[in-house]
Amino acid sequence: MDVFELEASLVNSHTDSLRADAGALNHLSHLPIPELGPVANFARAVDDAIACANGKADELCEAAHRIAGNMDLTARAANLVDESTGQCLEAGL
């Protein structure tokens, strides 16, 4: 008996894809802008922006892995509820 309409193989496919996308995130590299003269402030601003973007990419990667793990747990829990419900109903009949 299915209480939840949750296709485990589909969930696994989505979580695998999410993990793969998170693993494919690449950090931005430093740009060789001279930190002298009139572009010094610009060079520092670019370095700060790159560092910020790389930090956000790390946070996104962690969140994607956490979400994928939660999706896997939810699919397993739904499967266990379906099995348990079916067994309880069988026992009652």
FIKOLZA-1660 file (N, C-alpha, C; in steps of 0.1 Angstrom, whole numbers, plus 5000, padded with zeros to 4 digits):
% residues 93
   i   px   py   pz ch aa at
   1 5008 4988 5000  A  M  N
   1 5000 5000 5000  A  M CA
   1 5009 5012 5000  A  M  C
   2 5006 5022 4991  A  D  N
   2 5013 5034 4991  A  D CA
   2 5005 5046 4997  A  D  C
   3 5011 5051 5008  A  V  N
   3 5005 5063 5014  A  V CA
   3 5010 5075 5007  A  V  C
   4 5023 5074 5004  A  F  N
   4 5030 5086 4998  A  F CA
   4 5033 5082 4983  A  F  C
   5 5030 5091 4974  A  E  N
   5 5034 5089 4960  A  E CA
   5 5048 5095 4958  A  E  C
   6 5058 5087 4961  A  L  N
   6 5071 5092 4961  A  L CA
   6 5080 5081 4954  A  L  C
   7 5084 5084 4942  A  E  N
   7 5092 5075 4934  A  E CA
   7 5107 5076 4939  A  E  C
   8 5112 5066 4946  A  A  N
   8 5125 5066 4951  A  A CA
   8 5136 5068 4941  A  A  C
   9 5135 5061 4929  A  S  N
   9 5145 5062 4919  A  S CA
   9 5145 5077 4913  A  S  C
  10 5134 5083 4913  A  L  N
  10 5133 5097 4908  A  L CA
  10 5140 5106 4918  A  L  C
  11 5137 5104 4931  A  V  N
  11 5143 5112 4941  A  V CA
  11 5158 5110 4941  A  V  C
  12 5163 5098 4940  A  N  N
  12 5177 5095 4939  A  N CA
  12 5184 5102 4927  A  N  C
  13 5177 5102 4916  A  S  N
  13 5182 5108 4904  A  S CA
  13 5184 5123 4907  A  S  C
  14 5174 5129 4913  A  H  N
  14 5174 5144 4916  A  H CA
  14 5185 5147 4926  A  H  C
  15 5186 5139 4936  A  T  N
  15 5197 5142 4946  A  T CA
  15 5211 5140 4941  A  T  C
  16 5212 5129 4932  A  D  N
  16 5225 5127 4926  A  D CA
  16 5229 5139 4917  A  D  C
  17 5219 5144 4910  A  S  N
  17 5221 5156 4901  A  S CA
  17 5225 5168 4909  A  S  C
  18 5218 5170 4920  A  L  N
  18 5220 5181 4929  A  L CA
  18 5234 5181 4935  A  L  C
  19 5238 5169 4939  A  R  N
  19 5252 5167 4944  A  R CA
  19 5263 5170 4933  A  R  C
  20 5260 5165 4921  A  A  N
  20 5269 5167 4910  A  A CA
  20 5270 5182 4907  A  A  C
  21 5259 5188 4906  A  D  N
  21 5260 5203 4903  A  D CA
  21 5267 5210 4914  A  D  C
  22 5265 5207 4927  A  A  N
  22 5272 5213 4938  A  A CA
  22 5287 5211 4936  A  A  C
  23 5291 5198 4933  A  G  N
  23 5305 5195 4931  A  G CA
  23 5312 5202 4919  A  G  C
  24 5304 5206 4910  A  A  N
  24 5309 5212 4898  A  A CA
  24 5311 5227 4899  A  A  C
  25 5307 5233 4911  A  L  N
  25 5310 5247 4913  A  L CA
  25 5325 5250 4914  A  L  C
  26 5329 5260 4906  A  N  N
  26 5343 5263 4906  A  N CA
  26 5345 5277 4912  A  N  C
  27 5355 5279 4920  A  H  N
  27 5358 5292 4925  A  H CA
  27 5364 5301 4914  A  H  C
  28 5361 5314 4916  A  L  N
  28 5366 5324 4907  A  L CA
  28 5381 5326 4910  A  L  C
  29 5389 5329 4901  A  S  N
  29 5403 5331 4904  A  S CA
  29 5407 5346 4904  A  S  C
  30 5417 5348 4911  A  H  N
  30 5422 5362 4913  A  H CA
  30 5425 5368 4899  A  H  C
  31 5421 5381 4897  A  L  N
  31 5425 5388 4885  A  L CA
  31 5437 5396 4887  A  L  C
  32 5446 5395 4877  A  P  N
  32 5459 5403 4879  A  P CA
  32 5458 5418 4876  A  P  C
  33 5451 5424 4885  A  I  N
  33 5449 5439 4883  A  I CA
  33 5460 5445 4892  A  I  C
  34 5468 5454 4887  A  P  N
  34 5478 5461 4895  A  P CA
  34 5472 5469 4907  A  P  C
  35 5478 5467 4918  A  E  N
  35 5472 5474 4930  A  E CA
  35 5480 5487 4933  A  E  C
  36 5483 5494 4922  A  L  N
  36 5491 5506 4923  A  L CA
  36 5483 5517 4915  A  L  C
  37 5486 5529 4919  A  G  N
  37 5481 5540 4911  A  G CA
  37 5466 5541 4912  A  G  C
  38 5460 5546 4901  A  P  N
  38 5446 5550 4901  A  P CA
  38 5436 5537 4901  A  P  C
  39 5441 5525 4899  A  V  N
  39 5433 5514 4899  A  V CA
  39 5434 5505 4912  A  V  C
  40 5442 5510 4921  A  A  N
  40 5444 5503 4934  A  A CA
  40 5431 5500 4941  A  A  C
  41 5422 5510 4942  A  N  N
  41 5410 5508 4949  A  N CA
  41 5401 5498 4942  A  N  C
  42 5401 5499 4928  A  F  N
  42 5393 5490 4920  A  F CA
  42 5398 5476 4922  A  F  C
  43 5412 5474 4922  A  A  N
  43 5418 5460 4923  A  A CA
  43 5413 5454 4937  A  A  C
  44 5414 5462 4947  A  R  N
  44 5409 5457 4961  A  R CA
  44 5394 5454 4960  A  R  C
  45 5386 5462 4954  A  A  N
  45 5372 5459 4953  A  A CA
  45 5369 5446 4945  A  A  C
  46 5377 5444 4935  A  V  N
  46 5375 5432 4927  A  V CA
  46 5379 5420 4935  A  V  C
  47 5390 5421 4942  A  D  N
  47 5395 5410 4951  A  D CA
  47 5384 5407 4961  A  D  C
  48 5379 5417 4968  A  D  N
  48 5369 5415 4978  A  D CA
  48 5356 5408 4972  A  D  C
  49 5352 5413 4960  A  A  N
  49 5340 5407 4953  A  A CA
  49 5343 5392 4950  A  A  C
  50 5355 5389 4945  A  I  N
  50 5358 5375 4942  A  I CA
  50 5358 5366 4954  A  I  C
  51 5363 5372 4965  A  A  N
  51 5364 5364 4978  A  A CA
  51 5349 5362 4983  A  A  C
  52 5341 5372 4982  A  C  N
  52 5327 5371 4986  A  C CA
  52 5319 5361 4977  A  C  C
  53 5321 5361 4964  A  A  N
  53 5315 5352 4955  A  A CA
  53 5319 5337 4958  A  A  C
  54 5332 5335 4961  A  N  N
  54 5337 5322 4964  A  N CA
  54 5331 5317 4977  A  N  C
  55 5330 5326 4987  A  G  N
  55 5324 5322 4999  A  G CA
  55 5309 5318 4997  A  G  C
  56 5302 5326 4989  A  K  N
  56 5288 5322 4986  A  K CA
  56 5287 5309 4979  A  K  C
  57 5297 5306 4970  A  A  N
  57 5297 5293 4963  A  A CA
  57 5299 5282 4973  A  A  C
  58 5307 5284 4983  A  D  N
  58 5309 5273 4993  A  D CA
  58 5297 5271 5001  A  D  C
  59 5290 5282 5005  A  E  N
  59 5277 5281 5012  A  E CA
  59 5267 5274 5004  A  E  C
  60 5266 5277 4991  A  L  N
  60 5256 5271 4982  A  L CA
  60 5259 5256 4981  A  L  C
  61 5272 5252 4980  A  C  N
  61 5276 5238 4979  A  C CA
  61 5271 5230 4991  A  C  C
  62 5274 5236 5003  A  E  N
  62 5270 5230 5016  A  E CA
  62 5255 5229 5017  A  E  C
  63 5248 5239 5013  A  A  N
  63 5233 5238 5013  A  A CA
  63 5228 5228 5004  A  A  C
  64 5233 5227 4992  A  A  N
  64 5229 5217 4982  A  A CA
  64 5231 5203 4987  A  A  C
  65 5242 5200 4994  A  H  N
  65 5245 5187 5000  A  H CA
  65 5235 5184 5011  A  H  C
  66 5232 5194 5019  A  R  N
  66 5223 5193 5030  A  R CA
  66 5209 5190 5025  A  R  C
  67 5205 5197 5015  A  I  N
  67 5191 5195 5009  A  I CA
  67 5190 5181 5003  A  I  C
  68 5201 5177 4996  A  A  N
  68 5200 5164 4990  A  A CA
  68 5199 5153 5001  A  A  C
  69 5207 5155 5011  A  G  N
  69 5206 5145 5023  A  G CA
  69 5192 5145 5029  A  G  C
  70 5186 5156 5030  A  N  N
  70 5172 5157 5036  A  N CA
  70 5162 5151 5026  A  N  C
  71 5164 5152 5013  A  M  N
  71 5155 5146 5004  A  M CA
  71 5157 5131 5004  A  M  C
  72 5169 5126 5006  A  D  N
  72 5171 5111 5007  A  D CA
  72 5164 5106 5020  A  D  C
  73 5166 5113 5031  A  L  N
  73 5159 5109 5043  A  L CA
  73 5144 5109 5042  A  L  C
  74 5139 5119 5036  A  T  N
  74 5124 5120 5034  A  T CA
  74 5119 5108 5025  A  T  C
  75 5126 5105 5015  A  A  N
  75 5122 5093 5006  A  A CA
  75 5123 5080 5014  A  A  C
  76 5133 5078 5022  A  R  N
  76 5134 5066 5031  A  R CA
  76 5123 5066 5041  A  R  C
  77 5120 5077 5047  A  A  N
  77 5110 5078 5057  A  A CA
  77 5096 5075 5051  A  A  C
  78 5094 5080 5039  A  A  N
  78 5081 5077 5033  A  A CA
  78 5080 5063 5029  A  A  C
  79 5090 5056 5025  A  N  N
  79 5090 5042 5022  A  N CA
  79 5088 5034 5034  A  N  C
  80 5094 5038 5046  A  L  N
  80 5091 5030 5058  A  L CA
  80 5077 5032 5063  A  L  C
  81 5071 5044 5061  A  V  N
  81 5057 5046 5065  A  V CA
  81 5048 5037 5056  A  V  C
  82 5051 5037 5043  A  D  N
  82 5043 5029 5034  A  D CA
  82 5043 5014 5039  A  D  C
  83 5056 5009 5041  A  E  N
  83 5057 4995 5045  A  E CA
  83 5050 4992 5059  A  E  C
  84 5052 5001 5068  A  S  N
  84 5045 4999 5081  A  S CA
  84 5030 5000 5080  A  S  C
  85 5025 5009 5073  A  T  N
  85 5011 5011 5071  A  T CA
  85 5005 4998 5065  A  T  C
  86 5012 4993 5054  A  G  N
  86 5007 4981 5048  A  G CA
  86 5007 4969 5057  A  G  C
  87 5018 4968 5065  A  Q  N
  87 5019 4957 5075  A  Q CA
  87 5008 4958 5086  A  Q  C
  88 5005 4970 5090  A  C  N
  88 4995 4972 5101  A  C CA
  88 4981 4968 5095  A  C  C
  89 4978 4972 5083  A  L  N
  89 4965 4969 5077  A  L CA
  89 4964 4954 5074  A  L  C
  90 4975 4948 5070  A  E  N
  90 4974 4933 5068  A  E CA
  90 4971 4926 5081  A  E  C
  91 4978 4930 5091  A  A  N
  91 4976 4924 5104  A  A CA
  91 4962 4926 5109  A  A  C
  92 4955 4937 5106  A  G  N
  92 4942 4939 5110  A  G CA
  92 4931 4932 5102  A  G  C
  93 4935 4927 5091  A  L  N
  93 4925 4920 5082  A  L CA
  93 4925 4906 5086  A  L  C
% end
